Amino acid sequence: MRKWILAAAGLLAAAICLRAQVRDYEAQLQAHPEYLAGTDYLCPTGPVALTPAPKGYKPFYISHYGRHGARYAWQSDLYSWVNTVLSEAAADANLTDYGMGFKARYDRLYPDVRYRTGDLSKKGWDQQMGLAERMYKNFPKVFPDGAEVRAWTSTSTRCVMTMSAFCTGLKGSNPKLDLYENFGKVFLPAILPLDSGNPFKKDDFERTPVKFTEKWAEYIERTVDYKAILGRLFKDVDKALPENKQWDFTSYLWFLAAGMNSLYTDIDFWDLFTKEELVKLWKIDAFQFYAEIWPTHKGYLPIVQDIIAKADDRIAEGRVGADLRFGHDYTFLPLLMNLDVNGFGHDVLNPDDIPVWCQTYRVPMGANIQLVFYRSKKSPKVLFKVLLDGEEARLPLETDNWPYYDWEAFKARF
């Protein structure tokens, strides 16, 4: 009987926690409609309130992993396909009045973006400078003269540019830093462990198939009426696009609209969608993101191993400074899953619960996680806290002084 009561209490507590998180993401979307851009939302660079360290403890080291900054669209054909479809529809007199206005806006944008697919934008460069400056202002004791800062990046040009912008921001805050930027395939285990170009890639990691059977295409069909969206642009949707391309084009339009966040421009395409449709499109994107990443997320554990190894070296040698890594959203999300930051490691049973546990606005342009390490002259215990996009985050570790955790307890767990 006692076991049954305890089990029931545990289930009740889990249900209450789940309901609280559901309310949280729904409340967050209401309060911050900009979150509906998902992974195209821009990580803020402004100040964030942080909890003071325990008495006697001072920060001395930061271990960081960041997604590249704001960029142009990553799909190789997004800009050209939108241009082609709109131009052909105009030639066929198949655009609605709204569609003609939409095309006029796009015609203003297209010459500036046509050949910029995947590039870091000027806004992305400025964003990374701001993120670096915030890190320095938050933890100046980590960056005294001569502090050793080492940076590594994926082989993507936008990641290389992101690293340079971030390091430029740090160097601008203190020109006397010992800072070195690294680039090359030899560093990929700590950046992109499953990349085909990684010479140390391992395939013998534990697979974690999703627990639900519903497919992405099925979820799309029951979630949003994308033909209604296209009907605002085209008089005859089937004439403008074959049926098997209509969802793909709708998703491109959503990415186009969300991608305006990454550019210095007054052009806006959000008015194509209702607020309800934006929520649905955001959920569809979260479904795809989770379903693609979760099955192989444990293949990214080498990043965690690198974090531990480099931190232990710093602790043993007493060196101040930072280790910086720069990659992509598809590596940042599995890192959150492996560390179970803020519940990202939850194994979702129902696809309708994905937004509760996998909120894509937590993986924005410029997303970053920082493990900030603290030491005290009066104690051998090393403490650390986790910042997710600048905000103090939670790990599945016991602590009597959140947001601070015991480093040895972290290693025992991970």
C-alpha positions as CSV (number, residue, x, y, z in Angstrom):
1,M,0.0,0.0,0.0
2,R,2.8,2.4,1.0
3,K,4.6,1.7,-2.4
4,W,1.4,2.4,-4.3
5,I,0.9,5.7,-2.4
6,L,4.5,6.8,-3.1
7,A,4.1,5.9,-6.8
8,A,0.9,7.8,-7.1
9,A,2.5,10.8,-5.4
10,G,5.4,10.6,-7.8
11,L,3.0,10.6,-10.8
12,L,1.0,13.4,-9.4
13,A,4.1,15.5,-8.8
14,A,5.3,14.8,-12.4
15,A,1.9,15.7,-13.8
16,I,1.9,19.0,-11.8
17,C,5.4,19.7,-13.1
18,L,4.3,19.0,-16.7
19,R,1.2,21.3,-16.4
20,A,3.4,24.0,-15.0
21,Q,5.8,23.8,-17.9
22,V,2.9,23.7,-20.4
23,R,1.6,26.9,-18.8
24,D,5.1,28.3,-18.9
25,Y,5.7,27.9,-22.6
26,E,2.3,29.1,-23.5
27,A,2.7,32.1,-21.2
28,Q,6.2,32.8,-22.7
29,L,4.7,32.8,-26.2
30,Q,2.0,35.2,-25.2
31,A,4.5,37.5,-23.5
32,H,7.2,37.2,-26.2
33,P,5.6,36.8,-29.6
34,E,9.2,37.2,-31.0
35,Y,9.8,33.6,-29.7
36,L,7.6,32.3,-32.5
37,A,10.6,32.7,-34.8
38,G,11.9,29.6,-33.1
39,T,15.6,29.0,-33.9
40,D,15.5,32.2,-36.0
41,Y,14.9,34.2,-32.8
42,L,18.0,36.2,-31.8
43,C,19.6,35.6,-28.5
44,P,19.5,38.8,-26.5
45,T,22.8,40.5,-25.7
46,G,21.5,42.8,-22.9
47,P,22.3,42.5,-19.2
48,V,20.7,39.6,-17.1
49,A,20.4,39.5,-13.3
50,L,22.7,36.9,-11.8
51,T,22.8,35.3,-8.3
52,P,25.8,36.3,-6.2
53,A,28.4,33.6,-5.6
54,P,28.6,31.9,-2.2
55,K,30.8,33.8,0.3
56,G,34.5,33.5,-0.5
57,Y,34.0,32.1,-4.1
58,K,35.3,33.9,-7.2
59,P,34.9,33.1,-10.8
60,F,38.0,32.0,-12.6
61,Y,37.1,30.0,-15.7
62,I,34.3,29.7,-18.3
63,S,33.6,26.7,-20.6
64,H,31.4,27.8,-23.5
65,Y,29.5,26.4,-26.4
66,G,27.7,28.7,-28.8
67,R,25.7,28.6,-31.9
68,H,26.7,30.8,-34.8
69,G,25.2,34.3,-34.8
70,A,22.4,35.7,-36.9
71,R,22.7,34.7,-40.6
72,Y,21.0,34.7,-43.9
73,A,18.7,31.7,-44.8
74,W,20.6,28.4,-44.7
75,Q,18.4,26.6,-47.4
76,S,20.4,26.8,-50.6
77,D,17.3,27.5,-52.7
78,L,15.0,29.5,-50.4
79,Y,15.6,32.9,-51.9
80,S,15.6,31.7,-55.5
81,W,12.6,29.5,-55.2
82,V,10.4,32.2,-53.5
83,N,11.5,34.6,-56.3
84,T,10.7,32.1,-59.1
85,V,7.2,31.1,-57.7
86,L,6.2,34.7,-57.1
87,S,7.5,35.8,-60.5
88,E,5.7,33.0,-62.3
89,A,2.5,33.7,-60.5
90,A,2.7,37.4,-61.3
91,A,3.2,36.5,-65.0
92,D,0.2,34.3,-64.9
93,A,-2.0,37.0,-63.2
94,N,-2.3,34.5,-60.3
95,L,-1.4,36.8,-57.4
96,T,-4.0,38.2,-55.1
97,D,-3.9,41.9,-54.2
98,Y,-2.1,40.9,-51.0
99,G,0.2,38.7,-53.0
100,M,1.2,41.6,-55.3
101,G,2.1,43.7,-52.3
102,F,4.0,40.7,-50.8
103,K,6.0,40.3,-54.0
104,A,6.8,44.0,-54.1
105,R,8.3,43.7,-50.6
106,Y,10.2,40.6,-51.7
107,D,11.5,42.3,-54.8
108,R,13.1,45.0,-52.6
109,L,14.8,42.3,-50.5
110,Y,15.9,39.8,-53.2
111,P,18.9,41.7,-54.7
112,D,20.5,42.0,-51.2
113,V,20.0,38.3,-50.2
114,R,20.3,36.5,-53.5
115,Y,23.9,35.4,-53.1
116,R,24.2,35.4,-49.3
117,T,22.8,32.0,-48.4
118,G,24.2,30.8,-45.1
119,D,26.4,33.8,-44.5
120,L,26.8,35.5,-41.1
121,S,24.9,38.8,-41.3
122,K,26.2,42.2,-40.1
123,K,23.6,41.9,-37.4
124,G,25.0,38.5,-36.4
125,W,28.5,40.0,-36.2
126,D,27.3,42.8,-33.9
127,Q,25.3,40.3,-31.9
128,Q,28.4,38.2,-31.2
129,M,30.4,41.3,-30.2
130,G,27.6,42.1,-27.7
131,L,27.5,38.6,-26.3
132,A,31.3,38.7,-25.7
133,E,31.1,42.1,-24.1
134,R,28.3,40.8,-21.8
135,M,30.4,37.8,-20.8
136,Y,33.3,40.1,-19.9
137,K,31.2,42.5,-17.9
138,N,29.6,39.7,-16.0
139,F,32.9,37.9,-15.1
140,P,35.8,40.4,-15.4
141,K,37.8,38.2,-12.9
142,V,37.9,35.5,-15.5
143,F,39.6,37.8,-18.0
144,P,42.5,39.7,-16.3
145,D,45.6,40.7,-18.3
146,G,47.2,37.5,-19.8
147,A,44.2,35.3,-19.2
148,E,44.3,32.3,-21.6
149,V,41.3,32.3,-24.0
150,R,41.2,29.5,-26.5
151,A,38.5,29.3,-29.2
152,W,37.5,26.4,-31.6
153,T,34.9,26.3,-34.4
154,S,33.3,24.1,-37.0
155,T,34.5,24.4,-40.5
156,S,31.5,26.4,-41.5
157,T,32.3,30.0,-42.7
158,R,29.5,31.5,-40.6
159,C,30.9,29.8,-37.5
160,V,34.4,31.0,-38.3
161,M,33.1,34.5,-38.6
162,T,31.1,34.1,-35.4
163,M,34.2,33.0,-33.5
164,S,36.1,36.0,-34.9
165,A,33.4,38.4,-33.9
166,F,33.1,37.0,-30.4
167,C,36.9,37.1,-29.9
168,T,37.1,40.6,-31.3
169,G,34.5,41.6,-28.7
170,L,36.5,40.0,-25.9
171,K,39.7,41.5,-27.1
172,G,38.1,44.9,-27.3
173,S,37.2,44.6,-23.6
174,N,40.7,43.7,-22.7
175,P,43.4,43.9,-25.4
176,K,45.9,42.1,-23.1
177,L,44.2,38.8,-23.2
178,D,46.2,35.8,-24.4
179,L,43.6,34.8,-27.1
180,Y,44.0,32.3,-29.9
181,E,41.4,31.1,-32.5
182,N,41.6,27.5,-33.7
183,F,40.2,26.0,-36.8
184,G,40.6,22.6,-38.3
185,K,39.2,19.0,-38.5
186,V,41.2,17.9,-35.6
187,F,39.0,20.0,-33.3
188,L,35.7,18.5,-34.6
189,P,35.2,16.0,-31.8
190,A,34.6,18.9,-29.4
191,I,32.4,20.8,-31.9
192,L,30.7,18.4,-34.4
193,P,31.3,14.9,-33.2
194,L,29.0,13.3,-35.9
195,D,30.2,15.4,-38.8
196,S,31.2,13.4,-41.8
197,G,34.4,15.4,-41.9
198,N,35.4,14.4,-38.4
199,P,38.3,12.0,-38.7
200,F,37.6,10.7,-35.1
201,K,33.9,10.1,-35.7
202,K,32.4,7.1,-33.8
203,D,29.2,5.4,-34.6
204,D,29.0,3.0,-31.6
205,F,27.0,5.3,-29.4
206,E,23.6,4.5,-27.9
207,R,20.7,5.2,-30.2
208,T,17.5,6.6,-28.6
209,P,14.6,6.2,-30.9
210,V,11.6,8.5,-30.3
211,K,8.8,6.9,-28.3
212,F,5.9,8.0,-30.5
213,T,4.9,6.6,-33.9
214,E,3.4,9.7,-35.5
215,K,5.4,11.0,-38.4
216,W,6.2,14.7,-39.1
217,A,4.1,14.7,-42.3
218,E,1.1,13.4,-40.3
219,Y,1.7,16.0,-37.6
220,I,1.7,18.8,-40.2
221,E,-1.5,17.6,-41.8
222,R,-3.4,17.7,-38.5
223,T,-1.8,20.8,-37.2
224,V,-2.1,23.6,-39.8
225,D,-4.1,24.5,-42.9
226,Y,-1.1,25.6,-45.1
227,K,-3.3,25.8,-48.2
228,A,-5.2,28.7,-46.5
229,I,-1.9,30.5,-46.0
230,L,-0.9,30.1,-49.6
231,G,-4.4,31.2,-50.6
232,R,-3.6,34.7,-49.4
233,L,-0.9,35.0,-52.0
234,F,-2.3,33.0,-55.0
235,K,-5.7,33.1,-56.6
236,D,-5.2,29.5,-57.6
237,V,-2.8,27.7,-55.2
238,D,-2.7,24.5,-57.3
239,K,-1.7,26.5,-60.4
240,A,1.1,28.2,-58.5
241,L,2.5,25.0,-56.9
242,P,2.0,21.3,-57.3
243,E,0.3,19.8,-54.3
244,N,3.4,17.9,-53.1
245,K,5.3,21.2,-52.9
246,Q,2.8,23.3,-51.1
247,W,3.9,22.5,-47.6
248,D,7.6,22.9,-48.5
249,F,6.9,26.4,-49.9
250,T,4.8,27.4,-46.9
251,S,7.7,26.3,-44.6
252,Y,10.1,28.4,-46.7
253,L,7.8,31.4,-46.3
254,W,7.8,30.9,-42.5
255,F,11.6,30.7,-42.5
256,L,11.8,33.8,-44.8
257,A,9.6,35.8,-42.4
258,A,11.5,34.6,-39.3
259,G,14.8,35.2,-41.0
260,M,14.2,39.0,-41.2
261,N,15.2,39.0,-37.5
262,S,18.7,38.4,-38.6
263,L,19.0,41.4,-41.0
264,Y,19.1,45.1,-40.6
265,T,16.0,45.8,-42.7
266,D,12.5,47.3,-42.4
267,I,11.0,44.6,-44.6
268,D,8.6,42.3,-42.7
269,F,6.6,39.3,-43.9
270,W,5.0,38.2,-40.6
271,D,1.6,39.6,-41.7
272,L,1.2,36.6,-44.0
273,F,0.4,34.5,-41.0
274,T,-2.2,34.8,-38.2
275,K,-1.0,34.5,-34.6
276,E,-2.6,31.0,-34.3
277,E,-0.9,29.9,-37.5
278,L,2.5,31.1,-36.2
279,V,2.0,29.0,-33.1
280,K,1.2,26.0,-35.2
281,L,4.2,26.5,-37.5
282,W,6.4,26.9,-34.4
283,K,5.1,23.6,-33.0
284,I,5.7,21.9,-36.4
285,D,9.3,23.1,-36.5
286,A,9.8,21.9,-32.9
287,F,8.5,18.5,-33.8
288,Q,10.9,18.1,-36.7
289,F,13.8,19.5,-34.6
290,Y,13.2,17.1,-31.7
291,A,12.4,14.0,-33.9
292,E,15.6,14.5,-35.9
293,I,17.9,15.2,-33.0
294,W,16.7,13.0,-30.1
295,P,17.6,9.6,-31.7
296,T,21.3,10.4,-32.1
297,H,21.8,13.0,-29.3
298,K,24.1,10.7,-27.3
299,G,26.5,10.7,-30.3
300,Y,27.3,14.3,-29.1
301,L,28.6,13.2,-25.7
302,P,32.2,13.9,-26.8
303,I,31.4,17.6,-26.4
304,V,30.6,16.9,-22.7
305,Q,33.8,14.9,-22.4
306,D,35.8,17.8,-23.8
307,I,34.1,20.2,-21.4
308,I,35.1,18.0,-18.5
309,A,38.7,17.4,-19.7
310,K,39.5,21.0,-20.4
311,A,37.9,22.2,-17.1
312,D,39.9,19.6,-15.1
313,D,43.1,20.9,-16.8
314,R,42.3,24.4,-15.8
315,I,41.4,23.5,-12.3
316,A,44.6,21.4,-11.8
317,E,46.8,24.1,-13.2
318,G,45.0,27.1,-11.7
319,R,44.8,28.9,-15.0
320,V,42.1,31.6,-15.5
321,G,40.4,32.3,-18.8
322,A,37.9,30.6,-21.1
323,D,37.5,27.8,-23.6
324,L,35.1,28.8,-26.4
325,R,33.4,26.5,-28.9
326,F,31.3,27.5,-31.9
327,G,28.9,25.3,-33.8
328,H,25.3,24.9,-34.9
329,D,21.8,24.5,-33.6
330,Y,21.8,20.7,-34.5
331,T,24.8,20.3,-32.1
332,F,23.7,22.8,-29.5
333,L,20.3,21.0,-28.9
334,P,21.9,17.6,-28.3
335,L,24.3,19.2,-25.8
336,L,21.3,20.5,-23.9
337,M,19.7,17.1,-24.1
338,N,22.8,15.3,-22.8
339,L,23.2,17.7,-19.9
340,D,19.4,17.8,-19.4
341,V,19.5,21.5,-19.0
342,N,16.1,22.8,-17.9
343,G,14.5,19.5,-18.8
344,F,15.8,19.2,-22.4
345,G,16.8,15.6,-21.7
346,H,13.2,14.5,-21.2
347,D,12.2,11.5,-23.4
348,V,8.9,12.7,-24.9
349,L,6.1,10.2,-25.2
350,N,3.5,12.3,-27.0
351,P,4.4,14.7,-29.8
352,D,2.0,17.2,-28.5
353,D,4.3,17.5,-25.5
354,I,7.4,18.4,-27.5
355,P,6.9,22.2,-27.0
356,V,7.0,21.6,-23.3
357,W,10.4,20.0,-23.3
358,C,12.0,21.3,-26.5
359,Q,11.4,25.0,-26.8
360,T,13.2,26.1,-30.0
361,Y,13.5,29.7,-28.9
362,R,16.0,28.4,-26.3
363,V,18.2,27.5,-29.3
364,P,18.2,30.9,-31.0
365,M,20.7,32.6,-33.3
366,G,23.7,33.1,-31.0
367,A,22.5,30.5,-28.5
368,N,25.1,29.8,-25.9
369,I,25.7,27.8,-22.8
370,Q,28.3,28.8,-20.3
371,L,29.7,26.7,-17.4
372,V,31.1,29.4,-15.0
373,F,33.6,28.0,-12.5
374,Y,34.2,29.3,-9.0
375,R,36.9,28.6,-6.4
376,S,37.6,29.7,-2.8
377,K,40.9,30.0,-0.9
378,K,39.1,28.4,2.1
379,S,37.7,25.3,0.4
380,P,39.0,22.7,-2.1
381,K,35.5,22.4,-3.5
382,V,35.0,23.8,-7.0
383,L,31.6,25.2,-7.8
384,F,30.0,26.1,-11.1
385,K,26.8,27.4,-12.5
386,V,25.2,27.1,-16.0
387,L,24.0,30.0,-18.0
388,L,21.7,29.3,-21.0
389,D,21.5,32.3,-23.3
390,G,22.7,34.4,-20.3
391,E,20.1,33.1,-17.8
392,E,20.9,30.8,-14.9
393,A,19.7,27.3,-15.7
394,R,19.1,24.0,-13.9
395,L,20.7,20.6,-14.1
396,P,19.5,17.3,-12.8
397,L,21.9,17.5,-9.8
398,E,21.1,18.1,-6.2
399,T,22.3,21.3,-4.7
400,D,21.5,23.3,-1.6
401,N,22.6,26.5,-3.2
402,W,21.1,26.8,-6.7
403,P,22.3,28.0,-9.3
404,Y,25.6,26.7,-8.0
405,Y,26.6,23.0,-8.3
406,D,29.5,20.9,-7.1
407,W,31.9,20.1,-10.0
408,E,32.7,16.6,-8.6
409,A,29.0,15.8,-8.4
410,F,28.6,16.9,-12.1
411,K,31.5,14.6,-13.2
412,A,30.0,11.7,-11.2
413,R,26.7,12.2,-13.0
414,F,27.9,12.8,-16.5
